[in-house]
Structure formats: C-alpha cells, structure tokens
Amino acid sequence: MAVQTLSTTVSLSGAQRMTTMLSALLLGVFLIYGVGLANSAAVHNTAHDTRHSYGFPCH
C-alpha cells in the first residue's frame, strides 16, 4: 500500500509569528494555572477524568 503525504510551507511575517507565539503562550498559561490549579472541584475533576481517559496515570 502506498501512502502519499503532502506538505506545504507557509511564510509568516515576524509580527504573525509573534502573535502566534504569544497566543500559544497565553493558552498554555491558562491551561496550567487556570485549570490545573483551580479551586473548583468540578473543573479539577473534569481535567482529572480527561487525563485518565487518555490513559495517563496521575496517582
């Protein structure tokens, strides 16, 4: 069986790269601090159950 993959290159300006980098950074900070350290039991349990559903042990 033959598999064909296509790849494309996208050129981004410096401003677009900076915007993408900052967006990814803010999303990561939110996920770690906003959800991971949340006091809400519902948010914590949802993150915990999602982690288990992907097969990652946590305790």
PDBQT receptor file of N, H, CA, C and O in Angstrom, charges set to zero:
ATOM      1  N   MET A   1       0.843  -1.162   0.000  1.00  0.00    +0.000 N 
ATOM      2  CA  MET A   1       0.000   0.000   0.000  1.00  0.00    +0.000 C 
ATOM      3  C   MET A   1       0.894   1.233   0.000  1.00  0.00    +0.000 C 
ATOM      4  O   MET A   1       1.832   1.330   0.792  1.00  0.00    +0.000 OA
ATOM      5  N   ALA A   2       0.604   2.155  -0.875  1.00  0.00    +0.000 N 
ATOM      6  H   ALA A   2      -0.158   2.077  -1.518  1.00  0.00    +0.000 HD
ATOM      7  CA  ALA A   2       1.387   3.380  -0.978  1.00  0.00    +0.000 C 
ATOM      8  C   ALA A   2       0.672   4.501  -0.221  1.00  0.00    +0.000 C 
ATOM      9  O   ALA A   2      -0.549   4.640  -0.281  1.00  0.00    +0.000 OA
ATOM     10  N   VAL A   3       1.450   5.271   0.472  1.00  0.00    +0.000 N 
ATOM     11  H   VAL A   3       2.443   5.158   0.521  1.00  0.00    +0.000 HD
ATOM     12  CA  VAL A   3       0.912   6.408   1.223  1.00  0.00    +0.000 C 
ATOM     13  C   VAL A   3       1.548   7.669   0.681  1.00  0.00    +0.000 C 
ATOM     14  O   VAL A   3       2.772   7.782   0.606  1.00  0.00    +0.000 OA
ATOM     15  N   GLN A   4       0.714   8.607   0.307  1.00  0.00    +0.000 N 
ATOM     16  H   GLN A   4      -0.280   8.515   0.367  1.00  0.00    +0.000 HD
ATOM     17  CA  GLN A   4       1.221   9.861  -0.231  1.00  0.00    +0.000 C 
ATOM     18  C   GLN A   4       0.915  10.959   0.774  1.00  0.00    +0.000 C 
ATOM     19  O   GLN A   4      -0.224  11.107   1.216  1.00  0.00    +0.000 OA
ATOM     20  N   THR A   5       1.923  11.717   1.128  1.00  0.00    +0.000 N 
ATOM     21  H   THR A   5       2.849  11.596   0.769  1.00  0.00    +0.000 HD
ATOM     22  CA  THR A   5       1.728  12.839   2.035  1.00  0.00    +0.000 C 
ATOM     23  C   THR A   5       2.057  14.130   1.310  1.00  0.00    +0.000 C 
ATOM     24  O   THR A   5       2.972  14.191   0.488  1.00  0.00    +0.000 OA
ATOM     25  N   LEU A   6       1.306  15.135   1.625  1.00  0.00    +0.000 N 
ATOM     26  H   LEU A   6       0.563  15.085   2.293  1.00  0.00    +0.000 HD
ATOM     27  CA  LEU A   6       1.533  16.442   1.036  1.00  0.00    +0.000 C 
ATOM     28  C   LEU A   6       1.961  17.392   2.139  1.00  0.00    +0.000 C 
ATOM     29  O   LEU A   6       1.416  17.362   3.242  1.00  0.00    +0.000 OA
ATOM     30  N   SER A   7       2.905  18.207   1.850  1.00  0.00    +0.000 N 
ATOM     31  H   SER A   7       3.348  18.232   0.954  1.00  0.00    +0.000 HD
ATOM     32  CA  SER A   7       3.302  19.216   2.823  1.00  0.00    +0.000 C 
ATOM     33  C   SER A   7       3.387  20.563   2.118  1.00  0.00    +0.000 C 
ATOM     34  O   SER A   7       3.782  20.669   0.957  1.00  0.00    +0.000 OA
ATOM     35  N   THR A   8       3.009  21.558   2.851  1.00  0.00    +0.000 N 
ATOM     36  H   THR A   8       2.688  21.472   3.794  1.00  0.00    +0.000 HD
ATOM     37  CA  THR A   8       3.084  22.914   2.313  1.00  0.00    +0.000 C 
ATOM     38  C   THR A   8       3.850  23.777   3.297  1.00  0.00    +0.000 C 
ATOM     39  O   THR A   8       3.879  23.501   4.496  1.00  0.00    +0.000 OA
ATOM     40  N   THR A   9       4.451  24.791   2.793  1.00  0.00    +0.000 N 
ATOM     41  H   THR A   9       4.428  25.015   1.819  1.00  0.00    +0.000 HD
ATOM     42  CA  THR A   9       5.195  25.733   3.606  1.00  0.00    +0.000 C 
ATOM     43  C   THR A   9       4.456  27.060   3.606  1.00  0.00    +0.000 C 
ATOM     44  O   THR A   9       4.065  27.575   2.559  1.00  0.00    +0.000 OA
ATOM     45  N   VAL A  10       4.275  27.600   4.803  1.00  0.00    +0.000 N 
ATOM     46  H   VAL A  10       4.593  27.181   5.654  1.00  0.00    +0.000 HD
ATOM     47  CA  VAL A  10       3.595  28.878   4.933  1.00  0.00    +0.000 C 
ATOM     48  C   VAL A  10       4.607  29.883   5.464  1.00  0.00    +0.000 C 
ATOM     49  O   VAL A  10       5.256  29.642   6.483  1.00  0.00    +0.000 OA
ATOM     50  N   SER A  11       4.736  30.982   4.787  1.00  0.00    +0.000 N 
ATOM     51  H   SER A  11       4.209  31.178   3.959  1.00  0.00    +0.000 HD
ATOM     52  CA  SER A  11       5.644  32.028   5.237  1.00  0.00    +0.000 C 
ATOM     53  C   SER A  11       4.865  33.019   6.104  1.00  0.00    +0.000 C 
ATOM     54  O   SER A  11       3.825  33.536   5.698  1.00  0.00    +0.000 OA
ATOM     55  N   LEU A  12       5.380  33.266   7.281  1.00  0.00    +0.000 N 
ATOM     56  H   LEU A  12       6.225  32.846   7.611  1.00  0.00    +0.000 HD
ATOM     57  CA  LEU A  12       4.753  34.211   8.195  1.00  0.00    +0.000 C 
ATOM     58  C   LEU A  12       5.702  35.374   8.446  1.00  0.00    +0.000 C 
ATOM     59  O   LEU A  12       6.920  35.207   8.511  1.00  0.00    +0.000 OA
ATOM     60  N   SER A  13       5.120  36.536   8.581  1.00  0.00    +0.000 N 
ATOM     61  H   SER A  13       4.130  36.671   8.528  1.00  0.00    +0.000 HD
ATOM     62  CA  SER A  13       5.938  37.698   8.902  1.00  0.00    +0.000 C 
ATOM     63  C   SER A  13       6.330  37.621  10.378  1.00  0.00    +0.000 C 
ATOM     64  O   SER A  13       5.795  36.801  11.126  1.00  0.00    +0.000 OA
ATOM     65  N   GLY A  14       7.238  38.453  10.780  1.00  0.00    +0.000 N 
ATOM     66  H   GLY A  14       7.672  39.119  10.173  1.00  0.00    +0.000 HD
ATOM     67  CA  GLY A  14       7.669  38.487  12.171  1.00  0.00    +0.000 C 
ATOM     68  C   GLY A  14       6.523  38.802  13.124  1.00  0.00    +0.000 C 
ATOM     69  O   GLY A  14       6.442  38.221  14.206  1.00  0.00    +0.000 OA
ATOM     70  N   ALA A  15       5.648  39.703  12.739  1.00  0.00    +0.000 N 
ATOM     71  H   ALA A  15       5.714  40.174  11.859  1.00  0.00    +0.000 HD
ATOM     72  CA  ALA A  15       4.501  40.060  13.584  1.00  0.00    +0.000 C 
ATOM     73  C   ALA A  15       3.533  38.885  13.719  1.00  0.00    +0.000 C 
ATOM     74  O   ALA A  15       2.985  38.653  14.796  1.00  0.00    +0.000 OA
ATOM     75  N   GLN A  16       3.325  38.154  12.642  1.00  0.00    +0.000 N 
ATOM     76  H   GLN A  16       3.770  38.342  11.767  1.00  0.00    +0.000 HD
ATOM     77  CA  GLN A  16       2.440  36.993  12.699  1.00  0.00    +0.000 C 
ATOM     78  C   GLN A  16       3.035  35.894  13.568  1.00  0.00    +0.000 C 
ATOM     79  O   GLN A  16       2.313  35.227  14.310  1.00  0.00    +0.000 OA
ATOM     80  N   ARG A  17       4.325  35.705  13.482  1.00  0.00    +0.000 N 
ATOM     81  H   ARG A  17       4.912  36.246  12.879  1.00  0.00    +0.000 HD
ATOM     82  CA  ARG A  17       4.993  34.712  14.329  1.00  0.00    +0.000 C 
ATOM     83  C   ARG A  17       4.889  35.094  15.799  1.00  0.00    +0.000 C 
ATOM     84  O   ARG A  17       4.641  34.239  16.650  1.00  0.00    +0.000 OA
ATOM     85  N   MET A  18       5.077  36.375  16.099  1.00  0.00    +0.000 N 
ATOM     86  H   MET A  18       5.278  37.069  15.408  1.00  0.00    +0.000 HD
ATOM     87  CA  MET A  18       4.995  36.852  17.474  1.00  0.00    +0.000 C 
ATOM     88  C   MET A  18       3.576  36.685  18.018  1.00  0.00    +0.000 C 
ATOM     89  O   MET A  18       3.391  36.276  19.164  1.00  0.00    +0.000 OA
ATOM     90  N   THR A  19       2.576  37.004  17.192  1.00  0.00    +0.000 N 
ATOM     91  H   THR A  19       2.726  37.336  16.261  1.00  0.00    +0.000 HD
ATOM     92  CA  THR A  19       1.185  36.849  17.607  1.00  0.00    +0.000 C 
ATOM     93  C   THR A  19       0.862  35.382  17.890  1.00  0.00    +0.000 C 
ATOM     94  O   THR A  19       0.207  35.072  18.885  1.00  0.00    +0.000 OA
ATOM     95  N   THR A  20       1.313  34.491  17.029  1.00  0.00    +0.000 N 
ATOM     96  H   THR A  20       1.846  34.743  16.221  1.00  0.00    +0.000 HD
ATOM     97  CA  THR A  20       1.083  33.064  17.219  1.00  0.00    +0.000 C 
ATOM     98  C   THR A  20       1.775  32.570  18.478  1.00  0.00    +0.000 C 
ATOM     99  O   THR A  20       1.192  31.806  19.248  1.00  0.00    +0.000 OA
ATOM    100  N   MET A  21       3.007  32.997  18.695  1.00  0.00    +0.000 N 
ATOM    101  H   MET A  21       3.481  33.618  18.070  1.00  0.00    +0.000 HD
ATOM    102  CA  MET A  21       3.758  32.576  19.869  1.00  0.00    +0.000 C 
ATOM    103  C   MET A  21       3.097  33.058  21.156  1.00  0.00    +0.000 C 
ATOM    104  O   MET A  21       2.974  32.295  22.114  1.00  0.00    +0.000 OA
ATOM    105  N   LEU A  22       2.673  34.313  21.183  1.00  0.00    +0.000 N 
ATOM    106  H   LEU A  22       2.773  34.933  20.405  1.00  0.00    +0.000 HD
ATOM    107  CA  LEU A  22       2.035  34.849  22.379  1.00  0.00    +0.000 C 
ATOM    108  C   LEU A  22       0.688  34.187  22.640  1.00  0.00    +0.000 C 
ATOM    109  O   LEU A  22       0.325  33.961  23.795  1.00  0.00    +0.000 OA
ATOM    110  N   SER A  23      -0.056  33.875  21.587  1.00  0.00    +0.000 N 
ATOM    111  H   SER A  23       0.239  34.059  20.649  1.00  0.00    +0.000 HD
ATOM    112  CA  SER A  23      -1.335  33.180  21.754  1.00  0.00    +0.000 C 
ATOM    113  C   SER A  23      -1.127  31.795  22.353  1.00  0.00    +0.000 C 
ATOM    114  O   SER A  23      -1.857  31.392  23.259  1.00  0.00    +0.000 OA
ATOM    115  N   ALA A  24      -0.142  31.074  21.853  1.00  0.00    +0.000 N 
ATOM    116  H   ALA A  24       0.450  31.401  21.117  1.00  0.00    +0.000 HD
ATOM    117  CA  ALA A  24       0.158  29.746  22.379  1.00  0.00    +0.000 C 
ATOM    118  C   ALA A  24       0.630  29.833  23.829  1.00  0.00    +0.000 C 
ATOM    119  O   ALA A  24       0.269  28.994  24.653  1.00  0.00    +0.000 OA
ATOM    120  N   LEU A  25       1.430  30.841  24.136  1.00  0.00    +0.000 N 
ATOM    121  H   LEU A  25       1.723  31.523  23.466  1.00  0.00    +0.000 HD
ATOM    122  CA  LEU A  25       1.910  31.023  25.499  1.00  0.00    +0.000 C 
ATOM    123  C   LEU A  25       0.759  31.315  26.463  1.00  0.00    +0.000 C 
ATOM    124  O   LEU A  25       0.697  30.742  27.551  1.00  0.00    +0.000 OA
ATOM    125  N   LEU A  26      -0.147  32.204  26.064  1.00  0.00    +0.000 N 
ATOM    126  H   LEU A  26      -0.096  32.669  25.180  1.00  0.00    +0.000 HD
ATOM    127  CA  LEU A  26      -1.285  32.535  26.922  1.00  0.00    +0.000 C 
ATOM    128  C   LEU A  26      -2.216  31.335  27.108  1.00  0.00    +0.000 C 
ATOM    129  O   LEU A  26      -2.739  31.125  28.202  1.00  0.00    +0.000 OA
ATOM    130  N   LEU A  27      -2.424  30.556  26.064  1.00  0.00    +0.000 N 
ATOM    131  H   LEU A  27      -1.998  30.726  25.175  1.00  0.00    +0.000 HD
ATOM    132  CA  LEU A  27      -3.246  29.356  26.190  1.00  0.00    +0.000 C 
ATOM    133  C   LEU A  27      -2.593  28.364  27.150  1.00  0.00    +0.000 C 
ATOM    134  O   LEU A  27      -3.270  27.783  27.997  1.00  0.00    +0.000 OA
ATOM    135  N   GLY A  28      -1.299  28.173  27.023  1.00  0.00    +0.000 N 
ATOM    136  H   GLY A  28      -0.749  28.646  26.334  1.00  0.00    +0.000 HD
ATOM    137  CA  GLY A  28      -0.584  27.268  27.915  1.00  0.00    +0.000 C 
ATOM    138  C   GLY A  28      -0.633  27.714  29.363  1.00  0.00    +0.000 C 
ATOM    139  O   GLY A  28      -0.840  26.898  30.262  1.00  0.00    +0.000 OA
ATOM    140  N   VAL A  29      -0.444  29.003  29.591  1.00  0.00    +0.000 N 
ATOM    141  H   VAL A  29      -0.276  29.665  28.861  1.00  0.00    +0.000 HD
ATOM    142  CA  VAL A  29      -0.507  29.530  30.961  1.00  0.00    +0.000 C 
ATOM    143  C   VAL A  29      -1.903  29.331  31.529  1.00  0.00    +0.000 C 
ATOM    144  O   VAL A  29      -2.048  28.945  32.689  1.00  0.00    +0.000 OA
ATOM    145  N   PHE A  30      -2.932  29.589  30.728  1.00  0.00    +0.000 N 
ATOM    146  H   PHE A  30      -2.814  29.903  29.786  1.00  0.00    +0.000 HD
ATOM    147  CA  PHE A  30      -4.297  29.379  31.199  1.00  0.00    +0.000 C 
ATOM    148  C   PHE A  30      -4.540  27.916  31.545  1.00  0.00    +0.000 C 
ATOM    149  O   PHE A  30      -5.128  27.610  32.583  1.00  0.00    +0.000 OA
ATOM    150  N   LEU A  31      -4.089  27.009  30.677  1.00  0.00    +0.000 N 
ATOM    151  H   LEU A  31      -3.611  27.257  29.834  1.00  0.00    +0.000 HD
ATOM    152  CA  LEU A  31      -4.324  25.591  30.939  1.00  0.00    +0.000 C 
ATOM    153  C   LEU A  31      -3.619  25.120  32.198  1.00  0.00    +0.000 C 
ATOM    154  O   LEU A  31      -4.173  24.333  32.966  1.00  0.00    +0.000 OA
ATOM    155  N   ILE A  32      -2.414  25.592  32.412  1.00  0.00    +0.000 N 
ATOM    156  H   ILE A  32      -1.964  26.231  31.788  1.00  0.00    +0.000 HD
ATOM    157  CA  ILE A  32      -1.671  25.144  33.586  1.00  0.00    +0.000 C 
ATOM    158  C   ILE A  32      -2.190  25.787  34.861  1.00  0.00    +0.000 C 
ATOM    159  O   ILE A  32      -2.468  25.090  35.837  1.00  0.00    +0.000 OA
ATOM    160  N   TYR A  33      -2.323  27.102  34.863  1.00  0.00    +0.000 N 
ATOM    161  H   TYR A  33      -2.096  27.668  34.070  1.00  0.00    +0.000 HD
ATOM    162  CA  TYR A  33      -2.712  27.794  36.089  1.00  0.00    +0.000 C 
ATOM    163  C   TYR A  33      -4.220  27.944  36.242  1.00  0.00    +0.000 C 
ATOM    164  O   TYR A  33      -4.744  27.839  37.351  1.00  0.00    +0.000 OA
ATOM    165  N   GLY A  34      -4.915  28.188  35.145  1.00  0.00    +0.000 N 
ATOM    166  H   GLY A  34      -4.489  28.273  34.244  1.00  0.00    +0.000 HD
ATOM    167  CA  GLY A  34      -6.353  28.403  35.236  1.00  0.00    +0.000 C 
ATOM    168  C   GLY A  34      -7.130  27.142  35.515  1.00  0.00    +0.000 C 
ATOM    169  O   GLY A  34      -8.098  27.168  36.276  1.00  0.00    +0.000 OA
ATOM    170  N   VAL A  35      -6.730  26.044  34.919  1.00  0.00    +0.000 N 
ATOM    171  H   VAL A  35      -5.943  26.024  34.302  1.00  0.00    +0.000 HD
ATOM    172  CA  VAL A  35      -7.445  24.786  35.091  1.00  0.00    +0.000 C 
ATOM    173  C   VAL A  35      -6.727  23.873  36.080  1.00  0.00    +0.000 C 
ATOM    174  O   VAL A  35      -7.358  23.290  36.961  1.00  0.00    +0.000 OA
ATOM    175  N   GLY A  36      -5.442  23.752  35.938  1.00  0.00    +0.000 N 
ATOM    176  H   GLY A  36      -4.929  24.225  35.222  1.00  0.00    +0.000 HD
ATOM    177  CA  GLY A  36      -4.697  22.821  36.782  1.00  0.00    +0.000 C 
ATOM    178  C   GLY A  36      -4.701  23.168  38.248  1.00  0.00    +0.000 C 
ATOM    179  O   GLY A  36      -4.682  22.274  39.094  1.00  0.00    +0.000 OA
ATOM    180  N   LEU A  37      -4.726  24.447  38.570  1.00  0.00    +0.000 N 
ATOM    181  H   LEU A  37      -4.741  25.174  37.882  1.00  0.00    +0.000 HD
ATOM    182  CA  LEU A  37      -4.686  24.870  39.964  1.00  0.00    +0.000 C 
ATOM    183  C   LEU A  37      -6.006  25.480  40.424  1.00  0.00    +0.000 C 
ATOM    184  O   LEU A  37      -6.049  26.182  41.434  1.00  0.00    +0.000 OA
ATOM    185  N   ALA A  38      -7.076  25.214  39.689  1.00  0.00    +0.000 N 
ATOM    186  H   ALA A  38      -7.041  24.644  38.868  1.00  0.00    +0.000 HD
ATOM    187  CA  ALA A  38      -8.378  25.790  40.027  1.00  0.00    +0.000 C 
ATOM    188  C   ALA A  38      -8.885  25.219  41.341  1.00  0.00    +0.000 C 
ATOM    189  O   ALA A  38      -8.653  24.052  41.655  1.00  0.00    +0.000 OA
ATOM    190  N   ASN A  39      -9.571  26.044  42.095  1.00  0.00    +0.000 N 
ATOM    191  H   ASN A  39      -9.759  26.992  41.840  1.00  0.00    +0.000 HD
ATOM    192  CA  ASN A  39     -10.164  25.600  43.347  1.00  0.00    +0.000 C 
ATOM    193  C   ASN A  39     -11.482  24.876  43.130  1.00  0.00    +0.000 C 
ATOM    194  O   ASN A  39     -11.935  24.134  44.001  1.00  0.00    +0.000 OA
ATOM    195  N   SER A  40     -12.091  25.085  41.991  1.00  0.00    +0.000 N 
ATOM    196  H   SER A  40     -11.723  25.688  41.283  1.00  0.00    +0.000 HD
ATOM    197  CA  SER A  40     -13.369  24.457  41.693  1.00  0.00    +0.000 C 
ATOM    198  C   SER A  40     -13.188  22.952  41.551  1.00  0.00    +0.000 C 
ATOM    199  O   SER A  40     -12.379  22.488  40.747  1.00  0.00    +0.000 OA
ATOM    200  N   ALA A  41     -13.932  22.206  42.324  1.00  0.00    +0.000 N 
ATOM    201  H   ALA A  41     -14.588  22.583  42.978  1.00  0.00    +0.000 HD
ATOM    202  CA  ALA A  41     -13.836  20.748  42.261  1.00  0.00    +0.000 C 
ATOM    203  C   ALA A  41     -14.301  20.224  40.907  1.00  0.00    +0.000 C 
ATOM    204  O   ALA A  41     -13.748  19.243  40.410  1.00  0.00    +0.000 OA
ATOM    205  N   ALA A  42     -15.296  20.852  40.305  1.00  0.00    +0.000 N 
ATOM    206  H   ALA A  42     -15.745  21.649  40.709  1.00  0.00    +0.000 HD
ATOM    207  CA  ALA A  42     -15.807  20.389  39.008  1.00  0.00    +0.000 C 
ATOM    208  C   ALA A  42     -14.745  20.525  37.922  1.00  0.00    +0.000 C 
ATOM    209  O   ALA A  42     -14.559  19.609  37.122  1.00  0.00    +0.000 OA
ATOM    210  N   VAL A  43     -14.052  21.654  37.888  1.00  0.00    +0.000 N 
ATOM    211  H   VAL A  43     -14.203  22.398  38.538  1.00  0.00    +0.000 HD
ATOM    212  CA  VAL A  43     -13.014  21.864  36.878  1.00  0.00    +0.000 C 
ATOM    213  C   VAL A  43     -11.869  20.886  37.101  1.00  0.00    +0.000 C 
ATOM    214  O   VAL A  43     -11.358  20.288  36.154  1.00  0.00    +0.000 OA
ATOM    215  N   HIS A  44     -11.472  20.730  38.353  1.00  0.00    +0.000 N 
ATOM    216  H   HIS A  44     -11.887  21.216  39.122  1.00  0.00    +0.000 HD
ATOM    217  CA  HIS A  44     -10.373  19.820  38.665  1.00  0.00    +0.000 C 
ATOM    218  C   HIS A  44     -10.737  18.384  38.293  1.00  0.00    +0.000 C 
ATOM    219  O   HIS A  44      -9.932  17.676  37.689  1.00  0.00    +0.000 OA
ATOM    220  N   ASN A  45     -11.937  17.958  38.649  1.00  0.00    +0.000 N 
ATOM    221  H   ASN A  45     -12.591  18.534  39.140  1.00  0.00    +0.000 HD
ATOM    222  CA  ASN A  45     -12.353  16.583  38.361  1.00  0.00    +0.000 C 
ATOM    223  C   ASN A  45     -12.490  16.335  36.871  1.00  0.00    +0.000 C 
ATOM    224  O   ASN A  45     -12.188  15.240  36.397  1.00  0.00    +0.000 OA
ATOM    225  N   THR A  46     -12.943  17.334  36.124  1.00  0.00    +0.000 N 
ATOM    226  H   THR A  46     -13.189  18.224  36.509  1.00  0.00    +0.000 HD
ATOM    227  CA  THR A  46     -13.037  17.189  34.675  1.00  0.00    +0.000 C 
ATOM    228  C   THR A  46     -11.651  17.005  34.067  1.00  0.00    +0.000 C 
ATOM    229  O   THR A  46     -11.457  16.132  33.221  1.00  0.00    +0.000 OA
ATOM    230  N   ALA A  47     -10.687  17.817  34.490  1.00  0.00    +0.000 N 
ATOM    231  H   ALA A  47     -10.844  18.526  35.178  1.00  0.00    +0.000 HD
ATOM    232  CA  ALA A  47      -9.314  17.673  33.990  1.00  0.00    +0.000 C 
ATOM    233  C   ALA A  47      -8.742  16.321  34.394  1.00  0.00    +0.000 C 
ATOM    234  O   ALA A  47      -8.043  15.677  33.611  1.00  0.00    +0.000 OA
ATOM    235  N   HIS A  48      -9.039  15.897  35.612  1.00  0.00    +0.000 N 
ATOM    236  H   HIS A  48      -9.607  16.421  36.247  1.00  0.00    +0.000 HD
ATOM    237  CA  HIS A  48      -8.546  14.621  36.126  1.00  0.00    +0.000 C 
ATOM    238  C   HIS A  48      -9.121  13.457  35.308  1.00  0.00    +0.000 C 
ATOM    239  O   HIS A  48      -8.388  12.551  34.911  1.00  0.00    +0.000 OA
ATOM    240  N   ASP A  49     -10.424  13.485  35.062  1.00  0.00    +0.000 N 
ATOM    241  H   ASP A  49     -11.020  14.221  35.385  1.00  0.00    +0.000 HD
ATOM    242  CA  ASP A  49     -11.061  12.409  34.303  1.00  0.00    +0.000 C 
ATOM    243  C   ASP A  49     -10.590  12.393  32.855  1.00  0.00    +0.000 C 
ATOM    244  O   ASP A  49     -10.431  11.324  32.267  1.00  0.00    +0.000 OA
ATOM    245  N   THR A  50     -10.368  13.565  32.281  1.00  0.00    +0.000 N 
ATOM    246  H   THR A  50     -10.497  14.434  32.759  1.00  0.00    +0.000 HD
ATOM    247  CA  THR A  50      -9.862  13.635  30.912  1.00  0.00    +0.000 C 
ATOM    248  C   THR A  50      -8.470  13.026  30.830  1.00  0.00    +0.000 C 
ATOM    249  O   THR A  50      -8.157  12.300  29.887  1.00  0.00    +0.000 OA
ATOM    250  N   ARG A  51      -7.647  13.321  31.808  1.00  0.00    +0.000 N 
ATOM    251  H   ARG A  51      -7.901  13.911  32.574  1.00  0.00    +0.000 HD
ATOM    252  CA  ARG A  51      -6.293  12.761  31.838  1.00  0.00    +0.000 C 
ATOM    253  C   ARG A  51      -6.360  11.236  31.895  1.00  0.00    +0.000 C 
ATOM    254  O   ARG A  51      -5.598  10.558  31.205  1.00  0.00    +0.000 OA
ATOM    255  N   HIS A  52      -7.259  10.694  32.707  1.00  0.00    +0.000 N 
ATOM    256  H   HIS A  52      -7.878  11.244  33.268  1.00  0.00    +0.000 HD
ATOM    257  CA  HIS A  52      -7.405   9.242  32.789  1.00  0.00    +0.000 C 
ATOM    258  C   HIS A  52      -7.964   8.657  31.499  1.00  0.00    +0.000 C 
ATOM    259  O   HIS A  52      -7.571   7.558  31.107  1.00  0.00    +0.000 OA
ATOM    260  N   SER A  53      -8.876   9.369  30.824  1.00  0.00    +0.000 N 
ATOM    261  H   SER A  53      -9.195  10.262  31.143  1.00  0.00    +0.000 HD
ATOM    262  CA  SER A  53      -9.473   8.842  29.591  1.00  0.00    +0.000 C 
ATOM    263  C   SER A  53      -8.428   8.703  28.490  1.00  0.00    +0.000 C 
ATOM    264  O   SER A  53      -8.587   7.872  27.595  1.00  0.00    +0.000 OA
ATOM    265  N   TYR A  54      -7.364   9.502  28.538  1.00  0.00    +0.000 N 
ATOM    266  H   TYR A  54      -7.235  10.177  29.264  1.00  0.00    +0.000 HD
ATOM    267  CA  TYR A  54      -6.279   9.382  27.563  1.00  0.00    +0.000 C 
ATOM    268  C   TYR A  54      -5.226   8.359  27.982  1.00  0.00    +0.000 C 
ATOM    269  O   TYR A  54      -4.263   8.121  27.252  1.00  0.00    +0.000 OA
ATOM    270  N   GLY A  55      -5.407   7.759  29.146  1.00  0.00    +0.000 N 
ATOM    271  H   GLY A  55      -6.189   7.952  29.738  1.00  0.00    +0.000 HD
ATOM    272  CA  GLY A  55      -4.502   6.716  29.584  1.00  0.00    +0.000 C 
ATOM    273  C   GLY A  55      -3.303   7.200  30.372  1.00  0.00    +0.000 C 
ATOM    274  O   GLY A  55      -2.366   6.429  30.581  1.00  0.00    +0.000 OA
ATOM    275  N   PHE A  56      -3.294   8.456  30.820  1.00  0.00    +0.000 N 
ATOM    276  H   PHE A  56      -4.055   9.082  30.651  1.00  0.00    +0.000 HD
ATOM    277  CA  PHE A  56      -2.184   8.968  31.607  1.00  0.00    +0.000 C 
ATOM    278  C   PHE A  56      -2.461   8.761  33.091  1.00  0.00    +0.000 C 
ATOM    279  O   PHE A  56      -3.439   9.294  33.615  1.00  0.00    +0.000 OA
ATOM    280  N   PRO A  57      -1.625   8.003  33.767  1.00  0.00    +0.000 N 
ATOM    281  CA  PRO A  57      -1.827   7.855  35.209  1.00  0.00    +0.000 C 
ATOM    282  C   PRO A  57      -1.408   9.127  35.933  1.00  0.00    +0.000 C 
ATOM    283  O   PRO A  57      -0.519   9.843  35.472  1.00  0.00    +0.000 OA
ATOM    284  N   CYS A  58      -2.031   9.402  37.036  1.00  0.00    +0.000 N 
ATOM    285  H   CYS A  58      -2.753   8.820  37.410  1.00  0.00    +0.000 HD
ATOM    286  CA  CYS A  58      -1.669  10.613  37.766  1.00  0.00    +0.000 C 
ATOM    287  C   CYS A  58      -1.527  10.366  39.261  1.00  0.00    +0.000 C 
ATOM    288  O   CYS A  58      -1.167  11.280  40.004  1.00  0.00    +0.000 OA
ATOM    289  N   HIS A  59      -1.799   9.166  39.706  1.00  0.00    +0.000 N 
ATOM    290  H   HIS A  59      -2.091   8.424  39.103  1.00  0.00    +0.000 HD
ATOM    291  CA  HIS A  59      -1.598   8.878  41.139  1.00  0.00    +0.000 C 
ATOM    292  C   HIS A  59      -1.310   7.420  41.344  1.00  0.00    +0.000 C 
ATOM    293  O   HIS A  59      -1.113   6.984  42.478  1.00  0.00    +0.000 OA
TER     294      HIS A  59
